[in-house]
Amino acid sequence: MDRETRLRVAIQKSGRLTDPTLELLNLCGLKLSRGKDQLFGFGENLPLDVLFVRDDDIPDLVHEDVCELGVLGLNVLEERRLEMIARGHEARFEVLRHLDFGRCRLALAVPEDFEFRGVESLRGRRIATTYPFTLARWLSERNITADIVTLSGAVEIAPRLGRADLICDLVSTGSTLQANHLREVETVLESHAVIIRTPVALSAFKADWVERLMMRVGGVEQVKGSKYIMLHAPRSALPAIRRLLPGSESPTILPLDGADDRVAIHAVCRENVFWETLESLKKAGASSLLVLPVEKMLA
């Protein structure tokens, strides 16, 4: 693997970000061949290789220039950044792009019988978490003194084991909290996936490929949930149809051969196109309606 002409991207080897990240790279045009150990992927058609690692190793791999890029959750990045600052080190992570997946939140949750009356209820309490630095900052910003109990896992059972009064943990659907008879009371951090890059200056070749990759990522992210809609309609119905097209910019209007009073309308709709939308368009005079998914787009 030539370090001078190939980029390395660190991603989560297993977890909620793995599949969406691989799908994003695939949509950006990467054909990946993975080795037998499943910890390394070789980009067959792009000068880009993928390292599959623990998510909490990604910040250090990028910071130390082992990998030029990393994809991870903002929650992991923020915890590592605050830890480095607390230890007197400079955290020089550069966030290149915020991504529209991996959404969750770091939240405080209390047992069902806990009487919570705002943040003052946390004073002097024991809070179990795997994010001690992020929680410490949040408490400090609110002038709350509490005992942070750092755990490496199984945070949700800490109150039942008597190790803590409440917890601070990642929440997605809330089902894990409910299963452990906990209820969410405060959000500490809203999180989603991000792309970070090394603080080390890149060669012109690598810098160009990072720019191209970010452009492709933008093209994929831009059209998530978008649809391409095509239809025929009388010219007289154009004002009504334009109002009905969901989230559309100026549509493309083309004359239909042999029918001066009818046109073809093509538009990218940045919102979902529901059956009710198509029915409304048909009532307005549209016909031959066709809706297609949009995979990628460059503005």
C-alpha positions as CSV (number, residue, x, y, z in Angstrom):
1,M,0.0,0.0,0.0
2,D,1.6,3.2,-1.2
3,R,1.2,5.9,1.6
4,E,2.1,8.6,-0.9
5,T,-0.7,7.9,-3.3
6,R,-3.4,6.3,-1.3
7,L,-5.7,7.7,1.3
8,R,-6.6,5.8,4.5
9,V,-10.1,6.1,6.0
10,A,-10.8,4.7,9.5
11,I,-14.4,3.6,10.1
12,Q,-16.2,1.6,12.8
13,K,-15.6,-2.1,12.3
14,S,-18.9,-3.1,13.8
15,G,-21.8,-1.0,15.1
16,R,-24.6,1.3,14.0
17,L,-22.3,3.5,11.8
18,T,-20.6,0.6,9.9
19,D,-23.3,-0.2,7.3
20,P,-24.3,3.5,6.6
21,T,-20.7,4.5,6.2
22,L,-20.0,1.6,3.7
23,E,-23.1,2.5,1.8
24,L,-22.0,6.1,1.6
25,L,-18.6,5.1,0.3
26,N,-20.2,2.8,-2.2
27,L,-22.5,5.6,-3.5
28,C,-19.3,7.8,-3.8
29,G,-18.0,5.2,-6.3
30,L,-15.7,3.1,-4.1
31,K,-15.4,-0.6,-5.0
32,L,-14.0,-2.2,-1.8
33,S,-12.2,-5.5,-1.6
34,R,-11.8,-6.6,2.0
35,G,-9.0,-8.9,3.3
36,K,-9.5,-12.1,5.2
37,D,-9.2,-10.5,8.6
38,Q,-11.9,-8.1,7.7
39,L,-9.9,-5.2,9.2
40,F,-8.6,-3.8,6.0
41,G,-10.4,-2.9,2.7
42,F,-8.6,-2.1,-0.5
43,G,-10.1,0.4,-2.9
44,E,-10.0,-1.3,-6.3
45,N,-11.0,1.7,-8.3
46,L,-10.0,4.7,-6.1
47,P,-6.8,5.5,-4.3
48,L,-8.6,5.0,-1.0
49,D,-8.3,2.2,1.6
50,V,-10.5,1.5,4.6
51,L,-9.4,0.5,8.1
52,F,-12.0,-1.2,10.2
53,V,-11.3,-0.3,13.9
54,R,-13.0,0.4,17.2
55,D,-14.9,3.7,17.1
56,D,-13.0,5.1,20.0
57,D,-9.7,4.4,18.2
58,I,-10.6,6.6,15.2
59,P,-9.8,10.0,16.7
60,D,-6.3,9.0,17.7
61,L,-5.6,7.3,14.3
62,V,-6.6,10.5,12.5
63,H,-4.9,12.8,15.0
64,E,-1.6,10.9,14.7
65,D,-1.9,10.8,10.8
66,V,-2.1,7.0,10.7
67,C,-5.3,7.7,8.6
68,E,-6.0,10.9,6.7
69,L,-9.8,10.6,7.3
70,G,-12.2,9.1,9.8
71,V,-15.9,8.6,10.1
72,L,-17.3,8.4,13.6
73,G,-20.0,9.7,15.9
74,L,-19.8,13.3,17.2
75,N,-20.3,11.8,20.7
76,V,-17.0,9.8,20.4
77,L,-15.1,12.7,18.9
78,E,-16.3,15.2,21.5
79,E,-15.4,12.9,24.4
80,R,-11.9,12.3,23.1
81,R,-11.4,16.0,22.4
82,L,-12.4,17.0,25.9
83,E,-10.2,14.2,27.3
84,M,-7.2,15.5,25.4
85,I,-7.8,19.1,26.6
86,A,-8.1,17.9,30.2
87,R,-4.8,16.1,29.9
88,G,-3.1,19.3,28.5
89,H,-2.9,18.2,24.9
90,E,-4.1,20.1,21.8
91,A,-7.0,18.5,20.0
92,R,-6.5,19.3,16.4
93,F,-9.3,17.4,14.8
94,E,-10.8,19.1,11.7
95,V,-14.4,18.2,11.0
96,L,-14.9,18.2,7.2
97,R,-18.5,17.3,7.1
98,H,-21.5,16.5,9.2
99,L,-23.4,13.5,7.9
100,D,-27.1,12.8,7.9
101,F,-27.0,9.4,9.7
102,G,-26.1,7.9,13.1
103,R,-28.4,10.3,14.9
104,C,-28.7,9.7,18.6
105,R,-28.3,11.7,21.8
106,L,-26.3,11.5,25.0
107,A,-29.0,11.8,27.6
108,L,-29.5,11.6,31.4
109,A,-32.0,9.0,32.4
110,V,-33.4,8.3,35.9
111,P,-35.2,5.3,37.5
112,E,-39.0,5.5,37.1
113,D,-39.4,6.3,40.8
114,F,-36.8,9.1,40.8
115,E,-38.3,12.5,41.6
116,F,-36.7,14.7,39.0
117,R,-37.3,18.5,39.3
118,G,-34.7,19.9,37.0
119,V,-30.9,19.9,37.0
120,E,-30.8,20.8,40.7
121,S,-32.0,17.3,41.4
122,L,-28.6,16.1,40.1
123,R,-26.6,17.9,42.8
124,G,-24.6,15.4,44.9
125,R,-25.9,12.4,42.9
126,R,-23.9,9.5,41.5
127,I,-24.2,9.4,37.6
128,A,-22.9,6.4,35.7
129,T,-21.6,6.9,32.2
130,T,-19.0,6.0,29.6
131,Y,-18.7,9.7,28.6
132,P,-17.2,11.2,31.8
133,F,-15.5,14.2,30.1
134,T,-18.6,15.2,28.1
135,L,-20.8,14.8,31.2
136,A,-18.4,16.8,33.4
137,R,-18.4,19.7,31.0
138,W,-22.2,19.7,30.9
139,L,-22.5,19.7,34.7
140,S,-19.9,22.4,35.0
141,E,-21.7,24.7,32.6
142,R,-24.7,24.4,35.0
143,N,-22.7,24.7,38.2
144,I,-23.8,21.3,39.3
145,T,-21.5,19.1,41.4
146,A,-22.1,15.4,41.1
147,D,-20.1,12.2,41.4
148,I,-19.3,10.7,38.0
149,V,-19.0,7.0,38.0
150,T,-17.1,5.9,34.9
151,L,-18.1,2.5,33.4
152,S,-17.0,0.7,30.3
153,G,-20.4,-0.8,29.5
154,A,-23.7,-1.9,30.9
155,V,-24.4,1.6,32.1
156,E,-28.2,1.1,32.1
157,I,-28.1,-1.5,34.9
158,A,-25.9,0.7,37.2
159,P,-28.9,2.0,39.3
160,R,-30.3,-1.5,39.8
161,L,-26.9,-2.6,41.0
162,G,-26.7,0.3,43.4
163,R,-23.6,1.7,41.7
164,A,-25.3,5.0,40.7
165,D,-28.5,7.0,41.2
166,L,-29.0,7.7,37.5
167,I,-27.1,7.3,34.2
168,C,-25.8,9.3,31.2
169,D,-25.9,7.2,28.1
170,L,-26.5,7.2,24.4
171,V,-30.2,7.0,23.4
172,S,-31.6,6.2,20.0
173,T,-35.1,4.8,20.3
174,G,-35.4,4.7,24.1
175,S,-36.3,1.0,24.1
176,T,-33.2,0.1,26.2
177,L,-34.2,2.7,28.8
178,Q,-37.7,1.4,29.0
179,A,-36.5,-2.2,29.3
180,N,-34.5,-1.2,32.4
181,H,-37.2,1.0,33.9
182,L,-35.5,4.3,33.2
183,R,-36.8,7.5,31.7
184,E,-35.0,10.2,29.9
185,V,-34.9,13.6,31.5
186,E,-32.2,15.8,29.9
187,T,-30.2,15.8,26.7
188,V,-26.4,16.3,27.2
189,L,-25.3,16.1,23.5
190,E,-27.1,15.7,20.1
191,S,-24.9,13.4,18.0
192,H,-24.6,12.2,14.4
193,A,-21.8,10.9,12.2
194,V,-19.0,13.2,11.1
195,I,-16.0,13.0,8.8
196,I,-12.7,14.2,10.3
197,R,-9.3,14.7,8.7
198,T,-5.7,14.7,9.9
199,P,-4.1,17.9,11.1
200,V,-1.0,17.1,9.1
201,A,-0.7,18.9,5.7
202,L,-1.6,16.6,2.8
203,S,0.3,16.2,-0.5
204,A,-1.3,17.9,-3.5
205,F,-2.5,14.5,-4.7
206,K,-4.1,13.5,-1.5
207,A,-5.6,16.9,-0.9
208,D,-7.2,16.7,-4.4
209,W,-8.7,13.3,-3.6
210,V,-10.0,14.5,-0.2
211,E,-11.7,17.4,-2.0
212,R,-13.2,15.1,-4.7
213,L,-14.4,12.7,-2.1
214,M,-16.1,15.5,-0.1
215,M,-17.8,16.7,-3.2
216,R,-19.1,13.2,-3.9
217,V,-20.3,12.9,-0.3
218,G,-22.1,16.2,-0.7
219,G,-23.7,15.0,-3.9
220,V,-25.0,11.8,-2.1
221,E,-26.1,13.6,1.1
222,Q,-27.9,16.4,-0.9
223,V,-30.4,14.1,-2.5
224,K,-31.2,11.8,0.4
225,G,-35.0,11.3,0.4
226,S,-35.3,13.2,-2.9
227,K,-37.2,12.0,-5.9
228,Y,-37.1,12.8,-9.6
229,I,-40.7,13.3,-10.9
230,M,-41.7,13.4,-14.6
231,L,-45.2,14.1,-15.8
232,H,-47.3,15.6,-18.7
233,A,-49.8,18.4,-18.2
234,P,-51.7,21.1,-20.0
235,R,-49.9,24.5,-20.0
236,S,-52.8,26.0,-18.3
237,A,-52.2,23.7,-15.3
238,L,-48.6,24.8,-14.8
239,P,-49.2,27.2,-11.9
240,A,-51.2,24.7,-9.9
241,I,-48.7,21.9,-10.6
242,R,-45.8,24.0,-9.5
243,R,-47.4,24.6,-6.2
244,L,-48.0,20.9,-5.6
245,L,-44.5,19.7,-6.4
246,P,-43.0,19.0,-2.9
247,G,-39.8,20.8,-2.1
248,S,-39.0,21.5,-5.8
249,E,-37.0,24.3,-7.2
250,S,-37.8,25.6,-10.7
251,P,-38.9,22.5,-12.7
252,T,-37.7,21.8,-16.3
253,I,-40.6,22.4,-18.8
254,L,-40.4,20.8,-22.2
255,P,-42.8,21.1,-25.1
256,L,-44.5,17.9,-26.2
257,D,-44.1,17.1,-29.9
258,G,-47.3,17.7,-31.8
259,A,-49.2,19.1,-28.8
260,D,-48.7,22.8,-28.4
261,D,-51.0,23.0,-25.4
262,R,-49.2,20.3,-23.4
263,V,-45.8,20.1,-21.8
264,A,-43.5,17.6,-20.0
265,I,-42.4,18.6,-16.6
266,H,-39.3,17.2,-14.9
267,A,-38.4,18.2,-11.3
268,V,-36.2,17.1,-8.4
269,C,-38.4,17.0,-5.3
270,R,-36.4,17.3,-2.1
271,E,-39.3,15.9,0.0
272,N,-41.1,12.6,-0.1
273,V,-43.6,12.2,-3.0
274,F,-46.6,10.4,-1.4
275,W,-49.5,8.8,-3.2
276,E,-51.7,11.7,-2.1
277,T,-49.3,14.1,-3.9
278,L,-49.6,12.1,-7.1
279,E,-53.4,12.1,-6.7
280,S,-53.5,15.8,-6.3
281,L,-51.2,16.3,-9.3
282,K,-53.6,14.1,-11.4
283,K,-56.6,16.1,-10.3
284,A,-54.8,19.3,-11.4
285,G,-54.4,17.9,-14.9
286,A,-51.2,15.9,-14.8
287,S,-50.9,12.5,-16.6
288,S,-48.1,9.9,-17.2
289,L,-46.7,10.5,-13.8
290,L,-43.4,8.8,-13.1
291,V,-41.4,9.0,-9.8
292,L,-37.8,7.8,-9.6
293,P,-35.2,7.7,-6.8
294,V,-32.2,10.0,-7.0
295,E,-28.9,8.4,-6.0
296,K,-26.5,11.3,-6.4
297,M,-26.3,14.9,-7.8
298,L,-23.7,17.6,-8.3
299,A,-24.9,21.1,-8.3
